Amino acid sequence: MPDPVSPEDFGAIKFDLRQHRWKYRGEGNANIAISLPDQRQLIRLPKFRSCDNPGQVELWRRLSSNNSFISVVMKQILGPMFVSPPSLIYLSITDIDYLNNELDSVRPGRLI
């Protein structure tokens, strides 16, 4: 059995959502966007059902690859004024449950 992987192995830092003022900005099929108005930052949280969850290593590789794309490609196209270097973060299960409860009333209806 492979060794367990932690988000820190990929440079991610634990983010305590309840310690920050945040605002729901919207969502698409793959991500939920929330902003941190005091820091003037946007957090893009990938959505997936637990049954769709790829292995942890694959998930963190994909997220790390997305960050590299933003840093290398998008920053060159749009410029540093519009693209800040991204950081990998992760939320605790408690924060994810908190976020789900807080967003329940503002998220768009779910299709069955």
N, C-alpha and C positions, 0 to 999 in steps of 0.2 A: 504494500500500500504506500502511495507517495506521502511525503511529509506534508503536514498541513501548511497552508499558505496564509500569510496574514497580509492585510492591505499595506502595512508598513514596508513589506518586502518590495513593493512597487513605488515607494515614495509617498504613499497616501498618509494623511494625518487625520486623526479623529476630530470631528467637528461637533460641538455641542450646540445644537440648533436652539435650544431654549435659553441660551445665554445671549442671544442676538435678537434684535427687532428685525422681522422679516415680513415679506408681502408676497402673496401668490400672484404670479404674472400670467400664467397660462400653461397650456400643455398641447402636445401633439401626440401622435401614435406611440412614440418611443421615449419621450422625456417630459418631465414636469419642470417648469422654470419658476424659481422663487428669487426675489431680490433681497439684498441686504442694503436698505437705503442709507444707513449710517456709514457703510464702507463703500458705497457706490459700486457694488459687485452683484453679479448674477450667478446663481447656482443652478446648474442643469443636472437634474437627477434622472438617471435612466429608470424606466419602468419595465418590470417583467414579473410574470407570475412565477411562483417558486418552481412549478413544473417546467418552466421554460429556462430556468437558471442554468447557464453553462457552468462548467467547472470553474472553481475560483481562479485558477491560474489563467484560463482562457478569458474570463471576465476582466481581470485586472490587466492582462496583456492588451485586450481590445480598448479599454479605457485609456491606458498609457499611450497606445497608438493614436487614439483620437486627440489626446493632448499634444502629441508631437506634430500632428497634422495642423492643428490650430496654431501652434507656435511657429512652425516653419513655413507653412503655405499661406494660411489665412492672414497672418500678421504681415507677410510680404505684400499680399494683394491689397488689403484694406488699410494697412499702416498701423503703427503703434498707438496712434490717437484713438483708434476704434477697437483694437484687439489687445487686451492685456494678457500677459502670460498666464495660462491656466494652471491650476493646482488640483491635484487629486485629493479628495476628501472622502471620508466615509462616516455614516451615521450609525449610532447604536440601534439595536432593535427597539429600545424604548423610544428613541427619537423618531424612528419610522412610524411606530404606532401613534405617537403624539401627532405627527404630521398628517397621517391618514385621518385621524379624528378631527383635526382642525380644518382640513380641506374638504371634508365630506359635504359641507353645505355650499361650497363655491365651485366645486368641480363640475364640468359638464356631465349631463346624464350618460349613463352607460347603456350601450346597445346590447341586446341579448341575442 
